Amino acid sequence: MKAFFEAIQSLFVDFLFKPLDAFRALELKGYWGWWGANIISWVAIIICGYYVVYWCKQLQIHQKNNEENQDTTAHSFLK
């Protein structure tokens, strides 16, 4: 069981968090590194914000067309 959790740790530390380590290293390189890291972060925030707004607009379209079933028994496991 210990090996399983060590594998999960290795996955996150050695692979999935590498981009974040690169951002941290870039930020510590000085003034322009700080700007570069923050611009990359802001671009990611803007992209995520755009898709949240798009998703909310799609939800409104489906709600106006009465295509959304908001009944609490809409799913069979809730009966």
Biopython code that builds the backbone (N, CA, C, O; Angstrom):
import numpy as np
from Bio.PDB.StructureBuilder import StructureBuilder

atoms = [
    (1, "MET", "N", (0.824, -1.191, 0.000)),
    (1, "MET", "CA", (0.000, 0.000, 0.000)),
    (1, "MET", "C", (0.872, 1.260, 0.000)),
    (1, "MET", "O", (0.511, 2.271, -0.603)),
    (2, "LYS", "N", (2.007, 1.191, 0.673)),
    (2, "LYS", "CA", (2.909, 2.335, 0.721)),
    (2, "LYS", "C", (3.426, 2.673, -0.670)),
    (2, "LYS", "O", (3.578, 3.847, -1.007)),
    (3, "ALA", "N", (3.697, 1.655, -1.478)),
    (3, "ALA", "CA", (4.193, 1.880, -2.837)),
    (3, "ALA", "C", (3.156, 2.595, -3.696)),
    (3, "ALA", "O", (3.510, 3.395, -4.562)),
    (4, "PHE", "N", (1.879, 2.310, -3.461)),
    (4, "PHE", "CA", (0.806, 2.969, -4.202)),
    (4, "PHE", "C", (0.811, 4.472, -3.945)),
    (4, "PHE", "O", (0.724, 5.264, -4.884)),
    (5, "PHE", "N", (0.910, 4.863, -2.692)),
    (5, "PHE", "CA", (0.918, 6.287, -2.358)),
    (5, "PHE", "C", (2.211, 6.960, -2.801)),
    (5, "PHE", "O", (2.196, 8.135, -3.167)),
    (6, "GLU", "N", (3.315, 6.246, -2.774)),
    (6, "GLU", "CA", (4.562, 6.803, -3.289)),
    (6, "GLU", "C", (4.489, 6.992, -4.802)),
    (6, "GLU", "O", (5.091, 7.924, -5.335)),
    (7, "ALA", "N", (3.763, 6.124, -5.499)),
    (7, "ALA", "CA", (3.580, 6.283, -6.943)),
    (7, "ALA", "C", (2.741, 7.524, -7.242)),
    (7, "ALA", "O", (3.026, 8.259, -8.187)),
    (8, "ILE", "N", (1.709, 7.752, -6.437)),
    (8, "ILE", "CA", (0.893, 8.957, -6.610)),
    (8, "ILE", "C", (1.737, 10.196, -6.352)),
    (8, "ILE", "O", (1.637, 11.177, -7.089)),
    (9, "GLN", "N", (2.570, 10.162, -5.310)),
    (9, "GLN", "CA", (3.453, 11.283, -5.007)),
    (9, "GLN", "C", (4.412, 11.525, -6.163)),
    (9, "GLN", "O", (4.623, 12.668, -6.567)),
    (10, "SER", "N", (4.978, 10.485, -6.683)),
    (10, "SER", "CA", (5.913, 10.619, -7.795)),
    (10, "SER", "C", (5.221, 11.203, -9.022)),
    (10, "SER", "O", (5.794, 12.045, -9.712)),
    (11, "LEU", "N", (4.004, 10.769, -9.297)),
    (11, "LEU", "CA", (3.259, 11.291, -10.441)),
    (11, "LEU", "C", (3.094, 12.799, -10.334)),
    (11, "LEU", "O", (3.355, 13.528, -11.291)),
    (12, "PHE", "N", (2.661, 13.264, -9.171)),
    (12, "PHE", "CA", (2.413, 14.696, -9.022)),
    (12, "PHE", "C", (3.711, 15.495, -8.934)),
    (12, "PHE", "O", (3.852, 16.514, -9.611)),
    (13, "VAL", "N", (4.645, 15.057, -8.125)),
    (13, "VAL", "CA", (5.863, 15.840, -7.896)),
    (13, "VAL", "C", (6.776, 15.818, -9.114)),
    (13, "VAL", "O", (7.333, 16.849, -9.492)),
    (14, "ASP", "N", (6.934, 14.648, -9.730)),
    (14, "ASP", "CA", (7.901, 14.511, -10.813)),
    (14, "ASP", "C", (7.345, 14.857, -12.188)),
    (14, "ASP", "O", (8.114, 15.110, -13.116)),
    (15, "PHE", "N", (6.013, 14.872, -12.337)),
    (15, "PHE", "CA", (5.462, 15.103, -13.671)),
    (15, "PHE", "C", (4.450, 16.241, -13.726)),
    (15, "PHE", "O", (4.631, 17.190, -14.488)),
    (16, "LEU", "N", (3.396, 16.159, -12.932)),
    (16, "LEU", "CA", (2.291, 17.105, -13.075)),
    (16, "LEU", "C", (2.600, 18.497, -12.538)),
    (16, "LEU", "O", (2.022, 19.472, -13.018)),
    (17, "PHE", "N", (3.490, 18.622, -11.563)),
    (17, "PHE", "CA", (3.824, 19.931, -11.012)),
    (17, "PHE", "C", (5.049, 20.561, -11.672)),
    (17, "PHE", "O", (5.469, 21.642, -11.257)),
    (18, "LYS", "N", (5.630, 19.929, -12.676)),
    (18, "LYS", "CA", (6.809, 20.491, -13.342)),
    (18, "LYS", "C", (6.534, 21.862, -13.976)),
    (18, "LYS", "O", (7.380, 22.749, -13.865)),
    (19, "PRO", "N", (5.374, 22.073, -14.642)),
    (19, "PRO", "CA", (5.120, 23.418, -15.173)),
    (19, "PRO", "C", (5.085, 24.490, -14.084)),
    (19, "PRO", "O", (5.540, 25.613, -14.303)),
    (20, "LEU", "N", (4.550, 24.150, -12.919)),
    (20, "LEU", "CA", (4.516, 25.123, -11.833)),
    (20, "LEU", "C", (5.917, 25.420, -11.315)),
    (20, "LEU", "O", (6.215, 26.555, -10.942)),
    (21, "ASP", "N", (6.773, 24.413, -11.292)),
    (21, "ASP", "CA", (8.169, 24.638, -10.915)),
    (21, "ASP", "C", (8.854, 25.554, -11.925)),
    (21, "ASP", "O", (9.671, 26.397, -11.554)),
    (22, "ALA", "N", (8.520, 25.384, -13.199)),
    (22, "ALA", "CA", (9.103, 26.246, -14.239)),
    (22, "ALA", "C", (8.645, 27.694, -14.057)),
    (22, "ALA", "O", (9.442, 28.616, -14.225)),
    (23, "PHE", "N", (7.353, 27.907, -13.711)),
    (23, "PHE", "CA", (6.862, 29.262, -13.446)),
    (23, "PHE", "C", (7.590, 29.883, -12.272)),
    (23, "PHE", "O", (7.953, 31.059, -12.313)),
    (24, "ARG", "N", (7.806, 29.102, -11.225)),
    (24, "ARG", "CA", (8.494, 29.619, -10.046)),
    (24, "ARG", "C", (9.925, 29.993, -10.389)),
    (24, "ARG", "O", (10.414, 31.036, -9.953)),
    (25, "ALA", "N", (10.604, 29.154, -11.165)),
    (25, "ALA", "CA", (11.983, 29.453, -11.559)),
    (25, "ALA", "C", (12.039, 30.680, -12.464)),
    (25, "ALA", "O", (12.955, 31.496, -12.357)),
    (26, "LEU", "N", (11.045, 30.809, -13.367)),
    (26, "LEU", "CA", (11.004, 31.963, -14.255)),
    (26, "LEU", "C", (10.784, 33.246, -13.465)),
    (26, "LEU", "O", (11.394, 34.274, -13.762)),
    (27, "GLU", "N", (9.915, 33.189, -12.462)),
    (27, "GLU", "CA", (9.610, 34.376, -11.665)),
    (27, "GLU", "C", (10.826, 34.847, -10.874)),
    (27, "GLU", "O", (10.984, 36.046, -10.643)),
    (28, "LEU", "N", (11.676, 33.931, -10.460)),
    (28, "LEU", "CA", (12.826, 34.293, -9.641)),
    (28, "LEU", "C", (14.004, 34.811, -10.452)),
    (28, "LEU", "O", (15.023, 35.189, -9.875)),
    (29, "LYS", "N", (13.890, 34.837, -11.780)),
    (29, "LYS", "CA", (14.998, 35.286, -12.623)),
    (29, "LYS", "C", (15.120, 36.800, -12.708)),
    (29, "LYS", "O", (16.052, 37.308, -13.331)),
    (30, "GLY", "N", (14.214, 37.514, -12.105)),
    (30, "GLY", "CA", (14.323, 38.963, -12.107)),
    (30, "GLY", "C", (13.048, 39.631, -12.574)),
    (30, "GLY", "O", (11.977, 39.024, -12.598)),
    (31, "TYR", "N", (13.184, 40.892, -12.944)),
    (31, "TYR", "CA", (12.035, 41.723, -13.293)),
    (31, "TYR", "C", (11.258, 41.150, -14.465)),
    (31, "TYR", "O", (10.041, 40.994, -14.374)),
    (32, "TRP", "N", (11.937, 40.830, -15.573)),
    (32, "TRP", "CA", (11.246, 40.337, -16.764)),
    (32, "TRP", "C", (10.723, 38.925, -16.567)),
    (32, "TRP", "O", (9.714, 38.548, -17.164)),
    (33, "GLY", "N", (11.381, 38.158, -15.754)),
    (33, "GLY", "CA", (10.873, 36.829, -15.426)),
    (33, "GLY", "C", (9.571, 36.905, -14.658)),
    (33, "GLY", "O", (8.663, 36.098, -14.859)),
    (34, "TRP", "N", (9.492, 37.897, -13.766)),
    (34, "TRP", "CA", (8.268, 38.103, -13.001)),
    (34, "TRP", "C", (7.116, 38.449, -13.937)),
    (34, "TRP", "O", (6.027, 37.888, -13.821)),
    (35, "TRP", "N", (7.358, 39.378, -14.867)),
    (35, "TRP", "CA", (6.324, 39.753, -15.832)),
    (35, "TRP", "C", (5.931, 38.577, -16.713)),
    (35, "TRP", "O", (4.748, 38.386, -16.998)),
    (36, "GLY", "N", (6.895, 37.795, -17.143)),
    (36, "GLY", "CA", (6.596, 36.645, -17.990)),
    (36, "GLY", "C", (5.719, 35.628, -17.291)),
    (36, "GLY", "O", (4.754, 35.132, -17.873)),
    (37, "ALA", "N", (6.045, 35.314, -16.053)),
    (37, "ALA", "CA", (5.255, 34.344, -15.300)),
    (37, "ALA", "C", (3.839, 34.865, -15.054)),
    (37, "ALA", "O", (2.876, 34.103, -15.135)),
    (38, "ASN", "N", (3.709, 36.143, -14.760)),
    (38, "ASN", "CA", (2.382, 36.697, -14.499)),
    (38, "ASN", "C", (1.550, 36.815, -15.766)),
    (38, "ASN", "O", (0.333, 36.637, -15.717)),
    (39, "ILE", "N", (2.168, 37.107, -16.887)),
    (39, "ILE", "CA", (1.425, 37.166, -18.149)),
    (39, "ILE", "C", (0.874, 35.783, -18.486)),
    (39, "ILE", "O", (-0.276, 35.663, -18.909)),
    (40, "ILE", "N", (1.671, 34.754, -18.305)),
    (40, "ILE", "CA", (1.204, 33.391, -18.568)),
    (40, "ILE", "C", (0.026, 33.054, -17.644)),
    (40, "ILE", "O", (-0.946, 32.437, -18.079)),
    (41, "SER", "N", (0.112, 33.453, -16.387)),
    (41, "SER", "CA", (-0.977, 33.187, -15.444)),
    (41, "SER", "C", (-2.246, 33.936, -15.840)),
    (41, "SER", "O", (-3.338, 33.372, -15.785)),
    (42, "TRP", "N", (-2.112, 35.200, -16.239)),
    (42, "TRP", "CA", (-3.275, 35.986, -16.625)),
    (42, "TRP", "C", (-3.913, 35.459, -17.895)),
    (42, "TRP", "O", (-5.137, 35.487, -18.019)),
    (43, "VAL", "N", (-3.129, 34.985, -18.833)),
    (43, "VAL", "CA", (-3.691, 34.392, -20.050)),
    (43, "VAL", "C", (-4.518, 33.158, -19.679)),
    (43, "VAL", "O", (-5.612, 32.968, -20.210)),
    (44, "ALA", "N", (-4.015, 32.334, -18.789)),
    (44, "ALA", "CA", (-4.765, 31.153, -18.356)),
    (44, "ALA", "C", (-6.058, 31.558, -17.652)),
    (44, "ALA", "O", (-7.092, 30.926, -17.869)),
    (45, "ILE", "N", (-6.025, 32.588, -16.821)),
    (45, "ILE", "CA", (-7.224, 33.058, -16.120)),
    (45, "ILE", "C", (-8.248, 33.589, -17.119)),
    (45, "ILE", "O", (-9.441, 33.320, -16.979)),
    (46, "ILE", "N", (-7.802, 34.335, -18.121)),
    (46, "ILE", "CA", (-8.709, 34.892, -19.131)),
    (46, "ILE", "C", (-9.362, 33.776, -19.944)),
    (46, "ILE", "O", (-10.559, 33.833, -20.222)),
    (47, "ILE", "N", (-8.592, 32.773, -20.324)),
    (47, "ILE", "CA", (-9.151, 31.651, -21.082)),
    (47, "ILE", "C", (-10.201, 30.920, -20.254)),
    (47, "ILE", "O", (-11.281, 30.611, -20.758)),
    (48, "CYS", "N", (-9.899, 30.642, -19.003)),
    (48, "CYS", "CA", (-10.868, 29.962, -18.134)),
    (48, "CYS", "C", (-12.114, 30.820, -17.931)),
    (48, "CYS", "O", (-13.227, 30.295, -17.949)),
    (49, "GLY", "N", (-11.951, 32.116, -17.741)),
    (49, "GLY", "CA", (-13.088, 33.012, -17.573)),
    (49, "GLY", "C", (-13.981, 33.046, -18.800)),
    (49, "GLY", "O", (-15.205, 33.076, -18.678)),
    (50, "TYR", "N", (-13.373, 33.041, -19.989)),
    (50, "TYR", "CA", (-14.144, 33.031, -21.229)),
    (50, "TYR", "C", (-15.030, 31.795, -21.305)),
    (50, "TYR", "O", (-16.207, 31.890, -21.654)),
    (51, "TYR", "N", (-14.471, 30.645, -20.983)),
    (51, "TYR", "CA", (-15.248, 29.414, -21.086)),
    (51, "TYR", "C", (-16.313, 29.299, -19.993)),
    (51, "TYR", "O", (-17.336, 28.650, -20.212)),
    (52, "VAL", "N", (-16.105, 29.898, -18.843)),
    (52, "VAL", "CA", (-17.148, 29.926, -17.816)),
    (52, "VAL", "C", (-18.323, 30.774, -18.307)),
    (52, "VAL", "O", (-19.479, 30.383, -18.142)),
    (53, "VAL", "N", (-18.039, 31.922, -18.901)),
    (53, "VAL", "CA", (-19.106, 32.779, -19.443)),
    (53, "VAL", "C", (-19.831, 32.062, -20.577)),
    (53, "VAL", "O", (-21.059, 32.108, -20.649)),
    (54, "TYR", "N", (-19.090, 31.401, -21.460)),
    (54, "TYR", "CA", (-19.697, 30.645, -22.556)),
    (54, "TYR", "C", (-20.629, 29.559, -22.016)),
    (54, "TYR", "O", (-21.739, 29.385, -22.519)),
    (55, "TRP", "N", (-20.180, 28.834, -20.997)),
    (55, "TRP", "CA", (-20.965, 27.769, -20.398)),
    (55, "TRP", "C", (-22.253, 28.318, -19.789)),
    (55, "TRP", "O", (-23.323, 27.734, -19.959)),
    (56, "CYS", "N", (-22.147, 29.444, -19.077)),
    (56, "CYS", "CA", (-23.339, 30.053, -18.478)),
    (56, "CYS", "C", (-24.328, 30.513, -19.540)),
    (56, "CYS", "O", (-25.537, 30.375, -19.353)),
    (57, "LYS", "N", (-23.837, 31.056, -20.651)),
    (57, "LYS", "CA", (-24.733, 31.468, -21.736)),
    (57, "LYS", "C", (-25.432, 30.263, -22.356)),
    (57, "LYS", "O", (-26.615, 30.336, -22.686)),
    (58, "GLN", "N", (-24.718, 29.167, -22.516)),
    (58, "GLN", "CA", (-25.341, 27.959, -23.046)),
    (58, "GLN", "C", (-26.414, 27.429, -22.091)),
    (58, "GLN", "O", (-27.457, 26.952, -22.538)),
    (59, "LEU", "N", (-26.170, 27.509, -20.802)),
    (59, "LEU", "CA", (-27.177, 27.094, -19.832)),
    (59, "LEU", "C", (-28.433, 27.962, -19.935)),
    (59, "LEU", "O", (-29.551, 27.457, -19.837)),
    (60, "GLN", "N", (-28.242, 29.270, -20.134)),
    (60, "GLN", "CA", (-29.392, 30.165, -20.275)),
    (60, "GLN", "C", (-30.186, 29.850, -21.536)),
    (60, "GLN", "O", (-31.416, 29.889, -21.517)),
    (61, "ILE", "N", (-29.501, 29.539, -22.625)),
    (61, "ILE", "CA", (-30.185, 29.199, -23.875)),
    (61, "ILE", "C", (-31.051, 27.958, -23.681)),
    (61, "ILE", "O", (-32.202, 27.932, -24.114)),
    (62, "HIS", "N", (-30.509, 26.939, -23.037)),
    (62, "HIS", "CA", (-31.271, 25.712, -22.817)),
    (62, "HIS", "C", (-32.425, 25.940, -21.838)),
    (62, "HIS", "O", (-33.480, 25.318, -21.967)),
    (63, "GLN", "N", (-32.233, 26.814, -20.881)),
    (63, "GLN", "CA", (-33.307, 27.096, -19.931)),
    (63, "GLN", "C", (-34.440, 27.865, -20.612)),
    (63, "GLN", "O", (-35.608, 27.605, -20.323)),
    (64, "LYS", "N", (-34.126, 28.804, -21.507)),
    (64, "LYS", "CA", (-35.155, 29.561, -22.216)),
    (64, "LYS", "C", (-35.952, 28.679, -23.170)),
    (64, "LYS", "O", (-37.135, 28.930, -23.399)),
    (65, "ASN", "N", (-35.320, 27.652, -23.726)),
    (65, "ASN", "CA", (-35.996, 26.735, -24.645)),
    (65, "ASN", "C", (-36.724, 25.611, -23.913)),
    (65, "ASN", "O", (-37.269, 24.712, -24.554)),
    (66, "ASN", "N", (-36.740, 25.648, -22.592)),
    (66, "ASN", "CA", (-37.365, 24.617, -21.749)),
    (66, "ASN", "C", (-36.816, 23.225, -22.060)),
    (66, "ASN", "O", (-37.555, 22.241, -22.016)),
    (67, "GLU", "N", (-35.540, 23.142, -22.369)),
    (67, "GLU", "CA", (-34.898, 21.858, -22.637)),
    (67, "GLU", "C", (-34.287, 21.252, -21.379)),
    (67, "GLU", "O", (-33.867, 20.094, -21.377)),
    (68, "GLU", "N", (-34.242, 22.037, -20.320)),
    (68, "GLU", "CA", (-33.593, 21.574, -19.101)),
    (68, "GLU", "C", (-34.636, 21.020, -18.139)),
    (68, "GLU", "O", (-35.608, 21.699, -17.807)),
    (69, "ASN", "N", (-34.429, 19.793, -17.698)),
    (69, "ASN", "CA", (-35.342, 19.167, -16.750)),
    (69, "ASN", "C", (-34.810, 19.411, -15.344)),
    (69, "ASN", "O", (-33.816, 18.808, -14.940)),
    (70, "GLN", "N", (-35.469, 20.295, -14.599)),
    (70, "GLN", "CA", (-35.019, 20.649, -13.265)),
    (70, "GLN", "C", (-35.799, 19.925, -12.175)),
    (70, "GLN", "O", (-35.724, 20.295, -11.003)),
    (71, "ASP", "N", (-36.538, 18.910, -12.553)),
    (71, "ASP", "CA", (-37.267, 18.109, -11.582)),
    (71, "ASP", "C", (-36.276, 17.311, -10.745)),
    (71, "ASP", "O", (-35.297, 16.780, -11.271)),
    (72, "THR", "N", (-36.531, 17.228, -9.440)),
    (72, "THR", "CA", (-35.591, 16.518, -8.574)),
    (72, "THR", "C", (-35.579, 15.019, -8.836)),
    (72, "THR", "O", (-34.654, 14.325, -8.413)),
    (73, "THR", "N", (-36.590, 14.515, -9.524)),
    (73, "THR", "CA", (-36.621, 13.084, -9.853)),
    (73, "THR", "C", (-36.190, 12.848, -11.293)),
    (73, "THR", "O", (-36.550, 11.830, -11.884)),
    (74, "ALA", "N", (-35.433, 13.761, -11.861)),
    (74, "ALA", "CA", (-34.979, 13.614, -13.238)),
    (74, "ALA", "C", (-34.022, 12.429, -13.387)),
    (74, "ALA", "O", (-33.935, 11.839, -14.464)),
    (75, "HIS", "N", (-33.321, 12.087, -12.343)),
    (75, "HIS", "CA", (-32.407, 10.961, -12.383)),
    (75, "HIS", "C", (-33.030, 9.777, -11.663)),
    (75, "HIS", "O", (-33.689, 9.934, -10.635)),
    (76, "SER", "N", (-32.816, 8.617, -12.204)),
    (76, "SER", "CA", (-33.462, 7.432, -11.650)),
    (76, "SER", "C", (-32.988, 7.118, -10.228)),
    (76, "SER", "O", (-33.740, 6.542, -9.442)),
    (77, "PHE", "N", (-31.767, 7.487, -9.895)),
    (77, "PHE", "CA", (-31.255, 7.169, -8.558)),
    (77, "PHE", "C", (-31.804, 8.097, -7.485)),
    (77, "PHE", "O", (-31.568, 7.861, -6.300)),
    (78, "LEU", "N", (-32.538, 9.156, -7.864)),
    (78, "LEU", "CA", (-33.112, 10.075, -6.878)),
    (78, "LEU", "C", (-34.543, 9.729, -6.511)),
    (78, "LEU", "O", (-35.129, 10.396, -5.658)),
    (79, "LYS", "N", (-35.121, 8.713, -7.125)),
    (79, "LYS", "CA", (-36.524, 8.350, -6.846)),
    (79, "LYS", "C", (-36.665, 7.633, -5.545)),
    (79, "LYS", "O", (-37.774, 7.261, -5.162)),
]
sb = StructureBuilder()
sb.init_structure("model")
sb.init_model(0)
sb.init_chain("A")
sb.init_seg("    ")
for serial, (resi, resn, name, xyz) in enumerate(atoms, 1):
    if name == "N":
        sb.init_residue(resn, " ", resi, " ")
    sb.init_atom(name, np.array(xyz, "f"), 0.0, 1.0, " ", f" {name:<3s}", serial, name[0])
structure = sb.get_structure()
